[in-house]
Amino acid sequence: MFWPYISKGGFLVTDDIRLNDAFLDFATSFNVKPFIIKRVGVMQKP
């Protein structure tokens, strides 16, 4: 799991998020609001 290695205020950026629901499921599980720009997903660690 990579989330513990991201600093507070740091960003997770991933592409091809529309292939499945994993990105949105991950954001929901950590109560983080995701941003989606076309096929790229971005979320900031609180």
Secondary structure, DSSP 8 states (H G I E B T S, - for coil): --GGGS-TT-EEEES-GGGSSHHHHHHHHTT---EEETTEEEEE--
